[in-house]
Amino acid sequence: MINQRDKQIFGFIMQEFINTGEPVGSRVVSRRYGLDISSATIRNIMSDLEEMGFLSQPHVSAGRLPTKDGIHYYLDEILKIRTIPKQEKTLISRKLSKKTGSLKDTLQKAGILLSEISGNTSIVLLPKINAFTLKRVEFVRLDQGRFLVILISKSGLVYNHIVEGDDISQDDLSKYSNYLNDKYSGLSIHKMRKLLSDEMVSEKSMFDNMVKHALELGILAIDNVEDSPDFVMEGKDIVFNCPELTDIEKLREIVRTFEDKSRMLRLLNQVYDGTGVKIFIGEEIGNIGTNEFSMVASSYSHNDTPAGSLGVIGPMRMDYQRVIPLVEYMAKVLSTMLEEI
């Protein structure tokens, strides 16, 4: 158990660590925070906190650093979350209005705002088209047996993927896309998938070759479309310039991580199905090349269904008091915006 005085001391240590990133000594805490107790007493408290696993001492003569468990305790028991300033709420609401461009453009702006306001790297998992309303589907012949599928959602998201099948002329591909657009535009991909399957066994598809081929192509076009997630990342240079990455090997590894799409998607998928803000500290993030970083992330939803997630990646000493409410507010704004799509 930690009494109120010890909690206060640990809170000051965390604040000093967030401000400087350096080991914190008892004398600094006593002098900077105007405590009416001696440095020796503070040292004893710090020693107790070290025994609890909340602090570590890199060298015998050095001050102490918060551990992963210590930071979690600070977040759970000490930190008081503030609301983000009114001017920042206004800025976010204005910048993320869907009237300013496509949904993808808006989500990219969300990433830029997250990075600029938090002073860290941001990452936003884009919604999967499976949950959104189809506006158009287009087929473009590339070469024999290969064509490009272009799915355009009502919200402006565009998904492209290449499929292989029988060789089909561009004229026929255009006929098939026109049929599908007439029948299924305005429906969700999920609904379209079900109706395509139902129509495949109807009499019309059995006696009309054009309809049969259009339906087959439609099923091929949306097959596994929800397994093609994408993300945007902003402010990578902020992380690259962190003092925590003075080790060139750590820097190289985190650069490789940021360039590895599957690893970044795994990070964001940790919060995709959850609710509320989640915080991952050190090795909890996964293998990104250093255990000295944290991620604050949240999912956002579309009609109460998880649609994507967003997060901030930065040093373990990031300003959680500022970052946590920012991520939470941004997720709420995106969810509200998606409700209108």
Secondary structure, 3 states (H helix, E strand, C coil): CCCHHHHHHHHHHHHHHHHHCCCECHHHHHHHCCCCCCHHHHHHHHHHHHHCCCEECCCCCCCEEECHHHHHHHHHHHCCCCCCCHHHHHHHHHHCCHHHCCHHHHHHHHHHHHHHHHCCEEEEECCCHHHCEEEEEEEEEEECCEEEEEEEECCCCEEEEEEECCCCCHHHHHHHHHHHHHHHCCCEHHHHHHHHHHHHCCHHHHHCHHHHHHHHHHHHHHCCHHHCCCEEEECHHHHHCCHHHCCHHHHHHHHHHHHCHHHHHHHHHHHHCCCCCEEEEHHHHCCCCCCCEEEEEEEEEECCEEEEEEEEEEECCCCHHHHHHHHHHHHHHHHHHHHCC
